Amino acid sequence: MIQSTITSKGQTTLPKLIRDTLGVAPGDQVRYAILDNNEVRIIPARPLSRLFGFLSYDGPPVKLEEMDQAISEGALGR
């Protein structure tokens, strides 16, 4: 188990192993989720800009109407 100390200002440093595991660096933000069993989960807050280029599409351009139709058909299970 990894441990750190809380300062008088309520701050702590995320140990290097935790930072590396979460993939966070100085300036990044994290979110805290309080679970029912009095535990806290630390989650990296990823800005949408980091997702740019994450998905690739190598086909012909698709019209917005075609996308809407595909979404509707998927929602209806066709």
C-alpha positions as CSV (number, residue, x, y, z in Angstrom):
1,M,0.0,0.0,0.0
2,I,1.3,3.5,-0.9
3,Q,1.0,6.3,1.6
4,S,1.4,10.1,1.6
5,T,1.1,12.8,4.2
6,I,-1.6,15.6,4.3
7,T,-0.2,19.1,4.9
8,S,-1.7,21.7,7.1
9,K,-3.3,23.2,4.0
10,G,-5.0,19.8,3.3
11,Q,-2.7,19.1,0.4
12,T,-0.8,15.9,-0.5
13,T,1.6,14.9,-3.2
14,L,0.5,12.0,-5.4
15,P,3.4,9.5,-5.2
16,K,5.3,8.9,-8.5
17,L,3.9,5.3,-8.9
18,I,0.3,6.7,-8.7
19,R,1.1,9.6,-11.1
20,D,2.6,7.1,-13.6
21,T,-0.3,4.7,-13.2
22,L,-2.9,7.4,-13.8
23,G,-0.8,9.0,-16.6
24,V,-0.9,12.4,-15.0
25,A,1.8,15.1,-15.1
26,P,2.2,18.6,-13.6
27,G,-0.7,20.8,-14.6
28,D,-3.1,17.9,-15.2
29,Q,-6.3,17.7,-13.2
30,V,-7.8,14.8,-11.3
31,R,-11.3,14.1,-10.1
32,Y,-12.3,12.5,-6.8
33,A,-15.2,10.1,-6.6
34,I,-16.4,9.3,-3.1
35,L,-17.6,5.7,-2.9
36,D,-20.3,4.3,-0.6
37,N,-17.7,2.4,1.5
38,N,-15.9,5.6,2.6
39,E,-13.2,5.1,-0.1
40,V,-12.1,7.7,-2.6
41,R,-11.3,7.0,-6.2
42,I,-8.8,9.4,-8.0
43,I,-9.6,9.7,-11.7
44,P,-7.6,11.7,-14.3
45,A,-9.7,14.5,-15.8
46,R,-9.0,14.3,-19.5
47,P,-9.9,17.4,-21.5
48,L,-11.7,16.8,-24.8
49,S,-8.8,18.3,-26.6
50,R,-6.7,15.2,-25.8
51,L,-9.1,13.1,-27.7
52,F,-8.5,14.9,-31.0
53,G,-7.4,12.4,-33.6
54,F,-8.0,9.4,-31.3
55,L,-10.6,7.9,-33.6
56,S,-9.7,7.5,-37.3
57,Y,-12.1,7.0,-40.2
58,D,-10.5,5.9,-43.5
59,G,-13.7,5.8,-45.6
60,P,-15.5,8.3,-47.8
61,P,-17.0,11.5,-46.2
62,V,-20.4,10.9,-44.6
63,K,-23.2,13.4,-44.5
64,L,-24.7,14.5,-41.2
65,E,-28.1,13.1,-42.3
66,E,-26.5,9.7,-42.9
67,M,-25.0,9.8,-39.4
68,D,-28.4,10.7,-37.8
69,Q,-30.0,7.9,-39.7
70,A,-27.4,5.4,-38.6
71,I,-27.8,6.5,-35.0
72,S,-31.6,6.2,-35.2
73,E,-31.4,2.7,-36.7
74,G,-28.9,1.7,-34.0
75,A,-31.1,3.0,-31.2
76,L,-34.1,1.1,-32.7
77,G,-32.1,-2.1,-33.1
78,R,-32.6,-2.4,-36.9
